[in-house]
């Protein structure tokens, strides 16, 4: 349950705030330009990166959604989760992945920064509505499981305050469900404002 709180904060709450803060626009305004003709400046490098094929691929709505939703199932319902949790580097990379996947998804949905793709607000809303059931099903699946995910890792921790691992996992599923739905209301409000302005 404690892990799920950090996961939801990193993948559902922090990315919304980061994306609405327009970090790319801020970088474009503050990075220095070329001092002389022919120089390569940090601003030019960022602009080139934004117009690259890589950015065009990862900002495709289907790609961003697949990473955002698919990583939930691919991580928690495979041995990858336990392997990542058993090392500090693996756990750190997993946390970075949560933040990056959430930021990418919300950049596509409600991003105010320049993007190689501009999606109409109606299609962004449809994309958001498509992802909600997948997230809810993930949470319900966690709550309905009869076995503990990464049980070996959690038994090693020997936590005196959380001895019933299955009930703690049930609580984690409930946290995922609750903390997953609340940020979506914020996203819907941001989408509505963007739609109204357009």
MARSE-877459 format. One record per residue (C-alpha): x, y, z; residue number from 1. Coordinates in steps of 0.02 Angstrom, whole numbers, padded with zeros to 5 digits, always signed. Layout:
<marvos>
[marvo [X,Y,Z],NUM]
...
</marvos>
This chain:
<marvos>
[marvo [+00000,+00000,+00000],1]
[marvo [+00143,+00121,+00037],2]
[marvo [+00222,+00078,-00131],3]
[marvo [+00056,+00111,-00218],4]
[marvo [+00043,+00284,-00140],5]
[marvo [+00214,+00330,-00211],6]
[marvo [+00170,+00250,-00379],7]
[marvo [+00008,+00348,-00394],8]
[marvo [+00091,+00511,-00342],9]
[marvo [+00230,+00485,-00470],10]
[marvo [+00122,+00426,-00615],11]
[marvo [-00044,+00514,-00587],12]
[marvo [-00020,+00674,-00484],13]
[marvo [+00156,+00743,-00514],14]
[marvo [+00148,+00726,-00705],15]
[marvo [-00013,+00828,-00714],16]
[marvo [+00068,+00971,-00619],17]
[marvo [+00230,+00957,-00718],18]
[marvo [+00143,+00956,-00887],19]
[marvo [+00028,+01101,-00845],20]
[marvo [+00182,+01198,-00788],21]
[marvo [+00244,+01199,-00970],22]
[marvo [+00427,+01151,-00938],23]
[marvo [+00472,+01144,-01123],24]
[marvo [+00405,+01319,-01154],25]
[marvo [+00502,+01380,-01004],26]
[marvo [+00661,+01297,-01070],27]
[marvo [+00635,+01372,-01244],28]
[marvo [+00617,+01545,-01168],29]
[marvo [+00766,+01533,-01052],30]
[marvo [+00896,+01431,-01146],31]
[marvo [+01023,+01537,-01239],32]
[marvo [+01015,+01548,-01427],33]
[marvo [+01158,+01545,-01550],34]
[marvo [+01286,+01684,-01522],35]
[marvo [+01352,+01678,-01698],36]
[marvo [+01289,+01611,-01862],37]
[marvo [+01324,+01425,-01875],38]
[marvo [+01337,+01397,-01686],39]
[marvo [+01233,+01260,-01608],40]
[marvo [+01145,+01324,-01453],41]
[marvo [+01051,+01230,-01317],42]
[marvo [+00888,+01306,-01380],43]
[marvo [+00921,+01243,-01557],44]
[marvo [+00962,+01070,-01490],45]
[marvo [+00797,+01066,-01395],46]
[marvo [+00699,+01125,-01547],47]
[marvo [+00784,+00992,-01654],48]
[marvo [+00742,+00860,-01524],49]
[marvo [+00559,+00916,-01520],50]
[marvo [+00550,+00897,-01710],51]
[marvo [+00638,+00728,-01713],52]
[marvo [+00560,+00565,-01768],53]
[marvo [+00583,+00495,-01594],54]
[marvo [+00475,+00631,-01515],55]
[marvo [+00349,+00613,-01654],56]
[marvo [+00337,+00426,-01617],57]
[marvo [+00326,+00435,-01427],58]
[marvo [+00198,+00576,-01430],59]
[marvo [+00080,+00475,-01539],60]
[marvo [-00077,+00455,-01433],61]
[marvo [-00082,+00266,-01453],62]
[marvo [+00101,+00246,-01405],63]
[marvo [+00087,+00358,-01252],64]
[marvo [-00072,+00269,-01195],65]
[marvo [+00005,+00097,-01222],66]
[marvo [+00156,+00144,-01115],67]
[marvo [+00048,+00222,-00979],68]
[marvo [-00077,+00079,-00965],69]
[marvo [+00031,-00065,-01024],70]
[marvo [+00167,-00033,-00897],71]
[marvo [+00042,-00060,-00756],72]
[marvo [+00003,-00235,-00814],73]
[marvo [+00176,-00275,-00881],74]
[marvo [+00259,-00225,-00719],75]
[marvo [+00144,-00287,-00582],76]
[marvo [+00082,-00448,-00660],77]
[marvo [+00253,-00513,-00712],78]
[marvo [+00412,-00555,-00613],79]
[marvo [+00484,-00386,-00666],80]
[marvo [+00409,-00300,-00513],81]
[marvo [+00493,-00413,-00385],82]
[marvo [+00659,-00405,-00478],83]
[marvo [+00652,-00214,-00483],84]
[marvo [+00604,-00200,-00299],85]
[marvo [+00752,-00305,-00242],86]
[marvo [+00883,-00177,-00294],87]
[marvo [+00898,+00009,-00264],88]
[marvo [+00941,+00041,-00446],89]
[marvo [+00794,-00064,-00507],90]
[marvo [+00675,+00023,-00388],91]
[marvo [+00741,+00194,-00438],92]
[marvo [+00722,+00153,-00624],93]
[marvo [+00545,+00093,-00592],94]
[marvo [+00502,+00257,-00505],95]
[marvo [+00578,+00357,-00649],96]
[marvo [+00477,+00252,-00770],97]
[marvo [+00316,+00294,-00676],98]
[marvo [+00355,+00480,-00685],99]
[marvo [+00407,+00473,-00869],100]
[marvo [+00257,+00367,-00924],101]
[marvo [+00136,+00480,-00832],102]
[marvo [+00218,+00638,-00899],103]
[marvo [+00215,+00572,-01077],104]
[marvo [+00031,+00524,-01066],105]
[marvo [-00024,+00689,-00991],106]
[marvo [+00087,+00786,-01112],107]
[marvo [-00015,+00708,-01252],108]
[marvo [-00182,+00733,-01163],109]
[marvo [-00168,+00906,-01082],110]
[marvo [+00005,+00968,-01128],111]
[marvo [+00021,+01154,-01160],112]
[marvo [+00199,+01142,-01226],113]
[marvo [+00242,+01135,-01411],114]
[marvo [+00213,+00962,-01482],115]
[marvo [+00239,+00882,-01653],116]
[marvo [+00056,+00827,-01644],117]
[marvo [-00094,+00931,-01602],118]
[marvo [-00246,+00828,-01556],119]
[marvo [-00420,+00904,-01550],120]
[marvo [-00487,+00918,-01372],121]
[marvo [-00630,+00799,-01412],122]
[marvo [-00508,+00660,-01461],123]
[marvo [-00403,+00693,-01306],124]
[marvo [-00559,+00672,-01202],125]
[marvo [-00602,+00510,-01293],126]
[marvo [-00425,+00446,-01261],127]
[marvo [-00441,+00487,-01077],128]
[marvo [-00608,+00397,-01067],129]
[marvo [-00532,+00243,-01149],130]
[marvo [-00392,+00232,-01019],131]
[marvo [-00504,+00247,-00865],132]
[marvo [-00577,+00070,-00875],133]
[marvo [-00403,-00007,-00897],134]
[marvo [-00341,+00082,-00741],135]
[marvo [-00496,+00033,-00642],136]
[marvo [-00481,-00149,-00698],137]
[marvo [-00299,-00151,-00642],138]
[marvo [-00349,-00089,-00469],139]
[marvo [-00493,-00213,-00455],140]
[marvo [-00376,-00354,-00511],141]
[marvo [-00256,-00311,-00371],142]
[marvo [-00397,-00312,-00245],143]
[marvo [-00465,-00478,-00308],144]
[marvo [-00301,-00574,-00309],145]
[marvo [-00281,-00721,-00192],146]
[marvo [-00090,-00719,-00201],147]
[marvo [+00031,-00583,-00153],148]
[marvo [+00132,-00496,-00289],149]
[marvo [+00319,-00502,-00250],150]
[marvo [+00283,-00599,-00092],151]
[marvo [+00464,-00651,-00069],152]
[marvo [+00522,-00470,-00069],153]
[marvo [+00389,-00412,+00055],154]
[marvo [+00421,-00559,+00172],155]
[marvo [+00606,-00510,+00176],156]
[marvo [+00557,-00338,+00241],157]
[marvo [+00484,-00416,+00398],158]
[marvo [+00376,-00266,+00437],159]
[marvo [+00294,-00282,+00609],160]
[marvo [+00155,-00161,+00562],161]
[marvo [+00102,-00251,+00401],162]
[marvo [+00101,-00437,+00433],163]
[marvo [-00053,-00478,+00327],164]
[marvo [+00020,-00449,+00154],165]
[marvo [-00138,-00496,+00061],166]
[marvo [-00244,-00366,+00153],167]
[marvo [-00105,-00237,+00125],168]
[marvo [-00110,-00279,-00061],169]
[marvo [-00300,-00260,-00057],170]
[marvo [-00275,-00088,+00021],171]
[marvo [-00147,-00048,-00114],172]
[marvo [-00275,-00091,-00249],173]
[marvo [-00401,+00023,-00165],174]
[marvo [-00273,+00163,-00157],175]
[marvo [-00235,+00138,-00342],176]
[marvo [-00420,+00150,-00382],177]
[marvo [-00453,+00304,-00275],178]
[marvo [-00293,+00398,-00317],179]
[marvo [-00315,+00355,-00500],180]
[marvo [-00488,+00429,-00515],181]
[marvo [-00462,+00595,-00423],182]
[marvo [-00324,+00660,-00539],183]
[marvo [-00432,+00617,-00688],184]
[marvo [-00559,+00746,-00629],185]
[marvo [-00419,+00877,-00634],186]
[marvo [-00371,+00819,-00809],187]
[marvo [-00552,+00829,-00867],188]
[marvo [-00563,+01006,-00799],189]
[marvo [-00402,+01055,-00889],190]
[marvo [-00466,+00976,-01049],191]
[marvo [-00631,+01069,-01034],192]
[marvo [-00539,+01235,-01012],193]
[marvo [-00428,+01198,-01164],194]
[marvo [-00579,+01147,-01265],195]
[marvo [-00673,+01305,-01216],196]
[marvo [-00523,+01414,-01263],197]
[marvo [-00504,+01329,-01432],198]
</marvos>
